[in-house]
Amino acid sequence: MQSQQAEVTIHLLYSELSQSTVNSEEKRSEFEETERHLQQTTQLNNNQFQVSLPWKVPLSQVNNLLGDSIYQALKRLGAFVFSTDLRQMFRCILLDPEQRSLQLILLRDSPHENIKCIELNTVTYGFKCSTYLATRFLTELAHRYEADFPAASFILQNQTYCDDILTSSNPLESLSEMKDQLIQLLALGGFQAHKWSSNAPQILQNIPRDKQHFDDVDIQKQNYYIKTLGVTYNTNTDTFKISTPNQQGPMPLTKREIVSFVARFYDPLGLAGPITVSAKILIQKLWAAQINWDSQLPNDLKTAWLEFYNNLHSMQPIHITRNVTMQQAASSHLIGYADASCAAYGYCLYLREVDKVGKVKVTLLCSKSRLAPLSQKLTTPRLELNAVLLLAKLVHRVYSLLSLKIHIDDVSLFSDSQIVLAWFKLDITKLNAYVANRVKTILEFTKNFLWTYVRTGDNPADCLSRGAQPNELEHNTLWWQGPGYLHNSNYSPTKVNIKISDKIPELKSGDAADPLPLSSAMVKN
């Protein structure tokens, strides 16, 4: 009898989960909302209709529901920092009682007991929507109490990734106030923060010892390490550490093992971007060679991988200062470089600060790279254009984020491609569609920034586009500190004339390359 009831329960559960939970009234409501959205947003421009897609959430929020890794750039600002995460976040959120019948599990404590059918009352780990629901509730909590807890509200909306929180501030009193607000605000939503750590012992004074956390402790050197968002952070020295992934025993030389090993090298800010690019290029070659997952590598790829692997293991851990700001900066400048090769393209961003006595500090903020596609052979100018496009999109976001914390006086963007800079001076209607569309997007994202020419030898993004061996990166001053001229306190970009010729690529047939006056993107040297 019990087994028959269990079979019926399983059948009902399967049927219920297989059917759509949206009834006709809900469908009609969604249709009416979509129709209303189209009526309100449709425009007629130049004899063409322009419509806005009816997203259920604003398009700007689609990629930010779980948190934005670029926000980690903010956590490198300010002398003091703390990290924490939310204890059993999913279990803190109750599900609507009318929908709990959709979350059923079959359970028994031993083979001798009857099977029980149990409803789960909270958001359940493993469902596709669970992480969204939990994170969305944090955002709702922040909105509801933003007036009472402004600092904590900002943290939940902007400096939280899933259940991990890492934030920084200056002075110490400000960070302490943020911690107190965060604890109170989370309590209003039924959440509890634990695994607290900080580079300031004062922050942890009122935190119970069992709620503090360190992943690793070096007693001899009194160093305390935590893993936050995949990065090892030393709270005593206030530095991030990039080191070789652990490998137990000899590594089989197969595509499966190589991909698995590279995936453990986590670098969300791209601080070790040239190393990651080298690894990606090798993996791309494995795909191009159509090697099976568990087949042995051919000799040429085996040699290339062993050289990279041995160099990686001989590399000493790289320690990177978390705080990139000066205590009394008189001016702050955001500087970006883009470059491309036949293998990859990307950008790197630097923060340059000058104090009142002329002392200069230049620090690598972040980088991003892409492999050149194998399915579509792109010319070098097009790859350079894609690198510049990547830089334009990301610098727009990073600038917006950094401006929340510090005043950025100006932004200068560099490329060593005179062809790309020449395209910026042309009427885009004379360019082929591929180039014209990208040039238009670039100029829109960087309308308030300066576009700049740089020689290849002074372009730090060059080693990002070509990759670098791990043991070479630690002492690469061009990568970590940018070109030498940035360290001159009197440095200022100067104008340069980009020559426009009729032989410039990507012009439409029959169009002459008549330059336009410099406008939204000033080309300087």
MOZI-V242377 format. One record per residue. N is the residue number from 1. SS is DSSP state (A for helix, B for strand, O for the rest). D_FIRST is the distance of its C-alpha to the first C-alpha in Angstrom with 2 decimals. Layout:
N_SS_D_FIRST + N_SS_D_FIRST
This chain:
1_O_0.00 + 2_A_3.79 + 3_A_5.43 + 4_A_5.10 + 5_A_6.31 + 6_A_8.65 + 7_A_9.88 + 8_A_10.65 + 9_A_12.33 + 10_A_14.27 + 11_A_15.34 + 12_A_16.55 + 13_A_18.25 + 14_A_19.97 + 15_A_21.09 + 16_A_22.40 + 17_A_24.33 + 18_A_25.68 + 19_O_27.20 + 20_O_30.45 + 21_O_30.35 + 22_O_33.87 + 23_O_34.17 + 24_A_37.25 + 25_A_38.99 + 26_A_38.79 + 27_A_40.08 + 28_A_42.92 + 29_A_43.75 + 30_A_43.95 + 31_A_46.13 + 32_A_48.46 + 33_A_48.73 + 34_A_49.58 + 35_A_52.12 + 36_A_53.69 + 37_A_53.87 + 38_A_55.68 + 39_A_58.11 + 40_A_59.00 + 41_A_59.40 + 42_O_60.84 + 43_B_64.52 + 44_B_67.27 + 45_B_69.40 + 46_O_72.14 + 47_O_70.87 + 48_B_67.39 + 49_B_64.23 + 50_B_62.58 + 51_O_58.96 + 52_O_56.71 + 53_O_53.13 + 54_O_50.66 + 55_O_48.80 + 56_O_46.09 + 57_O_47.89 + 58_O_51.61 + 59_A_52.46 + 60_A_54.20 + 61_A_50.93 + 62_A_48.82 + 63_A_49.90 + 64_A_50.19 + 65_O_46.75 + 66_O_45.92 + 67_O_49.47 + 68_O_52.55 + 69_A_53.74 + 70_A_57.29 + 71_A_57.02 + 72_A_57.38 + 73_A_61.06 + 74_A_61.25 + 75_A_60.06 + 76_A_63.18 + 77_O_65.32 + 78_O_66.26 + 79_O_67.17 + 80_B_64.05 + 81_B_60.36 + 82_B_56.97 + 83_B_53.48 + 84_B_50.08 + 85_B_46.53 + 86_B_43.69 + 87_O_41.06 + 88_O_37.49 + 89_O_38.73 + 90_A_35.46 + 91_A_33.72 + 92_A_36.62 + 93_O_35.77 + 94_B_33.09 + 95_O_31.36 + 96_O_31.55 + 97_A_28.57 + 98_A_28.13 + 99_A_27.67 + 100_A_25.37 + 101_A_22.32 + 102_A_23.96 + 103_O_23.75 + 104_B_20.11 + 105_B_19.17 + 106_B_16.08 + 107_B_16.84 + 108_O_16.13 + 109_O_19.05 + 110_O_18.26 + 111_O_16.18 + 112_O_14.86 + 113_O_13.42 + 114_O_10.35 + 115_O_11.36 + 116_B_13.13 + 117_B_14.64 + 118_B_18.25 + 119_B_21.19 + 120_O_24.52 + 121_O_27.32 + 122_B_30.32 + 123_O_31.90 + 124_O_30.08 + 125_O_31.98 + 126_O_31.56 + 127_O_31.56 + 128_O_34.79 + 129_O_35.72 + 130_A_35.11 + 131_A_38.56 + 132_A_40.24 + 133_A_38.48 + 134_A_39.36 + 135_A_42.93 + 136_A_43.42 + 137_A_42.49 + 138_A_45.24 + 139_A_47.66 + 140_A_46.69 + 141_A_47.20 + 142_A_50.60 + 143_A_51.65 + 144_A_50.77 + 145_O_52.79 + 146_O_55.45 + 147_O_58.26 + 148_O_57.35 + 149_O_56.51 + 150_A_58.46 + 151_A_58.57 + 152_A_54.87 + 153_A_54.03 + 154_A_56.15 + 155_A_54.39 + 156_A_50.88 + 157_A_52.06 + 158_A_54.33 + 159_O_53.82 + 160_B_50.08 + 161_B_48.12 + 162_O_44.34 + 163_O_44.17 + 164_B_47.51 + 165_B_50.68 + 166_B_54.18 + 167_B_57.25 + 168_B_60.92 + 169_B_63.88 + 170_O_67.41 + 171_O_68.59 + 172_A_66.33 + 173_A_66.20 + 174_A_64.70 + 175_A_61.86 + 176_A_61.21 + 177_A_60.97 + 178_A_58.53 + 179_A_56.30 + 180_A_56.35 + 181_A_55.62 + 182_A_52.73 + 183_A_51.04 + 184_A_51.47 + 185_A_50.31 + 186_A_47.15 + 187_A_46.32 + 188_A_46.51 + 189_O_43.66 + 190_O_41.57 + 191_O_42.60 + 192_O_44.06 + 193_B_46.52 + 194_B_46.71 + 195_B_48.26 + 196_B_51.70 + 197_B_54.76 + 198_B_58.31 + 199_O_61.78 + 200_O_63.11 + 201_A_62.28 + 202_A_63.06 + 203_A_59.96 + 204_A_57.72 + 205_O_59.52 + 206_O_57.09 + 207_O_53.95 + 208_O_52.09 + 209_A_52.30 + 210_A_48.54 + 211_A_48.53 + 212_B_51.30 + 213_O_50.61 + 214_O_52.49 + 215_O_51.08 + 216_B_54.02 + 217_B_56.96 + 218_B_60.32 + 219_O_61.70 + 220_O_65.07 + 221_O_65.83 + 222_O_63.81 + 223_B_61.96 + 224_B_58.55 + 225_B_56.48 + 226_B_53.54 + 227_B_51.61 + 228_B_51.64 + 229_O_50.49 + 230_O_50.81 + 231_B_54.41 + 232_B_55.70 + 233_B_57.80 + 234_B_60.19 + 235_O_60.49 + 236_O_63.70 + 237_O_65.69 + 238_O_64.06 + 239_B_63.58 + 240_B_60.95 + 241_B_60.61 + 242_B_60.06 + 243_O_59.42 + 244_O_58.12 + 245_O_54.34 + 246_O_53.25 + 247_O_52.75 + 248_O_51.34 + 249_O_53.11 + 250_O_54.82 + 251_O_53.67 + 252_O_52.81 + 253_O_55.02 + 254_B_52.43 + 255_A_51.76 + 256_A_48.29 + 257_A_49.74 + 258_A_52.72 + 259_A_50.73 + 260_A_48.36 + 261_A_51.42 + 262_A_53.23 + 263_A_50.20 + 264_O_50.42 + 265_O_53.95 + 266_O_53.18 + 267_O_56.19 + 268_O_55.28 + 269_O_58.90 + 270_O_60.36 + 271_O_62.76 + 272_O_62.56 + 273_A_62.47 + 274_A_64.90 + 275_A_62.74 + 276_A_59.61 + 277_A_61.55 + 278_A_62.72 + 279_A_59.16 + 280_A_58.00 + 281_A_60.92 + 282_A_59.95 + 283_A_56.34 + 284_A_57.64 + 285_A_59.77 + 286_A_56.72 + 287_A_55.13 + 288_A_58.42 + 289_O_58.63 + 290_O_55.16 + 291_O_54.06 + 292_O_50.47 + 293_O_48.37 + 294_O_48.69 + 295_O_52.07 + 296_B_55.15 + 297_O_57.70 + 298_O_61.03 + 299_A_64.05 + 300_A_65.43 + 301_A_62.20 + 302_A_61.57 + 303_A_65.05 + 304_A_64.58 + 305_A_61.25 + 306_A_62.56 + 307_A_65.59 + 308_A_63.46 + 309_A_60.96 + 310_A_63.78 + 311_A_65.61 + 312_A_62.50 + 313_A_62.05 + 314_A_65.75 + 315_O_65.60 + 316_O_65.99 + 317_O_63.60 + 318_B_65.01 + 319_B_65.26 + 320_B_65.57 + 321_B_66.73 + 322_O_64.18 + 323_O_66.69 + 324_O_68.82 + 325_O_70.95 + 326_O_74.36 + 327_O_74.95 + 328_O_77.88 + 329_B_77.70 + 330_B_80.39 + 331_B_78.79 + 332_B_75.53 + 333_B_75.17 + 334_B_72.20 + 335_B_73.17 + 336_B_71.16 + 337_B_71.84 + 338_B_70.40 + 339_B_70.91 + 340_B_69.61 + 341_O_70.04 + 342_O_68.92 + 343_O_65.84 + 344_B_64.69 + 345_B_65.75 + 346_B_65.18 + 347_B_66.73 + 348_B_67.35 + 349_B_68.16 + 350_B_70.49 + 351_B_71.42 + 352_B_75.17 + 353_B_76.57 + 354_B_80.19 + 355_B_81.33 + 356_O_84.57 + 357_O_86.60 + 358_O_85.56 + 359_O_82.93 + 360_B_80.40 + 361_B_76.76 + 362_B_74.82 + 363_B_71.13 + 364_B_68.54 + 365_B_65.79 + 366_B_63.42 + 367_B_63.38 + 368_B_61.30 + 369_B_61.50 + 370_B_60.29 + 371_B_60.70 + 372_O_62.86 + 373_O_60.64 + 374_O_60.83 + 375_O_59.86 + 376_O_62.73 + 377_O_66.11 + 378_O_67.75 + 379_O_71.42 + 380_A_72.53 + 381_A_73.60 + 382_A_70.21 + 383_A_68.46 + 384_A_70.89 + 385_A_70.08 + 386_A_66.34 + 387_A_67.11 + 388_A_69.14 + 389_A_66.40 + 390_A_63.86 + 391_A_66.36 + 392_A_67.07 + 393_A_63.45 + 394_A_62.62 + 395_A_65.91 + 396_A_65.37 + 397_A_62.09 + 398_A_63.40 + 399_A_66.54 + 400_A_64.53 + 401_A_62.50 + 402_A_65.48 + 403_O_67.43 + 404_O_64.95 + 405_O_66.25 + 406_O_69.80 + 407_O_72.60 + 408_O_73.06 + 409_O_76.69 + 410_B_76.32 + 411_B_74.27 + 412_B_75.87 + 413_B_74.10 + 414_B_75.54 + 415_B_75.39 + 416_O_77.64 + 417_O_77.31 + 418_A_80.40 + 419_A_78.98 + 420_A_76.02 + 421_A_78.39 + 422_A_80.66 + 423_A_77.83 + 424_O_77.50 + 425_O_81.09 + 426_B_80.70 + 427_O_79.76 + 428_A_76.13 + 429_A_76.74 + 430_A_78.86 + 431_B_76.08 + 432_O_73.45 + 433_A_70.10 + 434_A_68.30 + 435_A_70.92 + 436_A_71.70 + 437_A_68.14 + 438_A_67.81 + 439_A_71.28 + 440_A_70.52 + 441_A_67.32 + 442_A_69.16 + 443_A_71.98 + 444_A_69.64 + 445_A_67.76 + 446_O_71.02 + 447_O_73.41 + 448_O_74.52 + 449_O_74.70 + 450_B_77.46 + 451_B_77.08 + 452_B_79.06 + 453_B_80.36 + 454_O_80.06 + 455_O_81.36 + 456_A_78.78 + 457_A_80.01 + 458_A_79.29 + 459_O_75.85 + 460_O_73.08 + 461_A_70.49 + 462_A_72.16 + 463_A_70.43 + 464_A_67.13 + 465_A_67.54 + 466_A_68.60 + 467_O_66.52 + 468_O_67.85 + 469_O_67.30 + 470_A_65.53 + 471_A_68.49 + 472_A_70.82 + 473_A_69.03 + 474_O_69.61 + 475_O_73.39 + 476_O_73.44 + 477_A_75.32 + 478_A_75.36 + 479_A_71.56 + 480_A_71.13 + 481_A_74.21 + 482_O_75.26 + 483_O_78.78 + 484_A_81.73 + 485_A_83.32 + 486_A_80.45 + 487_A_81.65 + 488_O_85.05 + 489_O_85.18 + 490_O_87.46 + 491_O_85.22 + 492_O_84.90 + 493_O_83.98 + 494_O_86.90 + 495_B_87.05 + 496_O_87.26 + 497_O_88.04 + 498_O_85.62 + 499_O_87.56 + 500_O_86.27 + 501_O_87.28 + 502_O_86.69 + 503_O_84.97 + 504_O_82.08 + 505_O_78.81 + 506_O_76.31 + 507_B_78.99 + 508_O_78.53 + 509_O_80.98 + 510_O_84.36 + 511_O_83.71 + 512_O_86.09 + 513_O_84.90 + 514_O_86.61 + 515_B_85.48 + 516_O_84.49 + 517_O_85.60 + 518_O_83.29 + 519_O_81.00 + 520_O_77.44 + 521_O_77.39 + 522_B_80.66 + 523_B_81.39 + 524_B_83.06 + 525_O_83.99
